[in-house]
């Protein structure tokens, strides 16, 4: 059994698709607790979420990481996964998470992202995005073999006690899911499996531009993982992308 936390903000166009995918996992629905943590949406996000989720709650902590922290504190199961409202978990996503946590001393599990949501994109753009994600997934696989992991907020699961004991996500402007790896790796084993796959909307990347997005990823990795900085300025989470 596991809990799943989804932070939301004005996601009425996407949240239903995400939650339906979670309700149709290959394990019984009653083995999953779905928690939606809303950051003050002004559309129908909470109304739609209430049709599928077990818990729909208002965010009280700062930032998207804070929304996830709120969900972790409310979760009733020992394993808690996170994803995004515009993502679509593959059918065996939850099953693959539970399988990895059967190992002893596992504190976190992560997987791959598969791009989708090609609205208004031409063939060249699709190829560029697909190629970028393929290279990213190869990098994730290679990194895991070297004992280095990227715990993407859209596709990671944690041991609840280990997560809360280290204080959860920090209230950073961005890269809170990069920074948390530095702390939780000291608590136990981390695992990566490509069976744990999420269909990941590219709408944010398209708005930002692929080149700028790749630059931002490199910047975040350098700032947080190499230089040890904790960026506090910015509001990356509260943007409207449609």
Secondary structure as the mmCIF struct_conf table of DSSP 4:
data_model
#
loop_
_struct_conf.conf_type_id
_struct_conf.id
_struct_conf.beg_label_comp_id
_struct_conf.beg_label_asym_id
_struct_conf.beg_label_seq_id
_struct_conf.end_label_comp_id
_struct_conf.end_label_asym_id
_struct_conf.end_label_seq_id
STRN STRN1 UNK A 2 UNK A 8
BEND BEND1 UNK A 9 UNK A 10
TURN_TY1_P TURN_TY1_P1 UNK A 12 UNK A 14
HELX_RH_AL_P HELX_RH_AL_P1 UNK A 15 UNK A 23
TURN_TY1_P TURN_TY1_P2 UNK A 24 UNK A 24
BEND BEND2 UNK A 26 UNK A 27
HELX_RH_3T_P HELX_RH_3T_P1 UNK A 29 UNK A 31
STRN STRN2 UNK A 32 UNK A 38
BEND BEND3 UNK A 39 UNK A 39
BEND BEND4 UNK A 42 UNK A 44
HELX_RH_AL_P HELX_RH_AL_P2 UNK A 45 UNK A 49
TURN_TY1_P TURN_TY1_P3 UNK A 50 UNK A 52
BEND BEND5 UNK A 54 UNK A 54
STRN STRN3 UNK A 55 UNK A 58
BEND BEND6 UNK A 61 UNK A 62
HELX_RH_AL_P HELX_RH_AL_P3 UNK A 63 UNK A 74
BEND BEND7 UNK A 77 UNK A 78
STRN STRN4 UNK A 79 UNK A 84
TURN_TY1_P TURN_TY1_P4 UNK A 85 UNK A 86
STRN STRN5 UNK A 88 UNK A 89
TURN_TY1_P TURN_TY1_P5 UNK A 91 UNK A 92
HELX_RH_AL_P HELX_RH_AL_P4 UNK A 93 UNK A 100
TURN_TY1_P TURN_TY1_P6 UNK A 101 UNK A 102
BEND BEND8 UNK A 103 UNK A 103
TURN_TY1_P TURN_TY1_P7 UNK A 104 UNK A 105
STRN STRN6 UNK A 106 UNK A 116
TURN_TY1_P TURN_TY1_P8 UNK A 119 UNK A 120
HELX_RH_AL_P HELX_RH_AL_P5 UNK A 123 UNK A 145
TURN_TY1_P TURN_TY1_P9 UNK A 146 UNK A 147
TURN_TY1_P TURN_TY1_P10 UNK A 153 UNK A 154
BEND BEND9 UNK A 155 UNK A 155
STRN STRN7 UNK A 156 UNK A 159
HELX_RH_AL_P HELX_RH_AL_P6 UNK A 160 UNK A 165
TURN_TY1_P TURN_TY1_P11 UNK A 166 UNK A 167
BEND BEND10 UNK A 168 UNK A 169
BEND BEND11 UNK A 173 UNK A 174
HELX_RH_AL_P HELX_RH_AL_P7 UNK A 176 UNK A 184
TURN_TY1_P TURN_TY1_P12 UNK A 185 UNK A 187
BEND BEND12 UNK A 188 UNK A 188
STRN STRN8 UNK A 189 UNK A 201
HELX_RH_AL_P HELX_RH_AL_P8 UNK A 203 UNK A 208
HELX_RH_AL_P HELX_RH_AL_P9 UNK A 210 UNK A 220
HELX_RH_PI_P HELX_RH_PI_P1 UNK A 221 UNK A 226
BEND BEND13 UNK A 227 UNK A 227
TURN_TY1_P TURN_TY1_P13 UNK A 236 UNK A 237
BEND BEND14 UNK A 238 UNK A 238
#
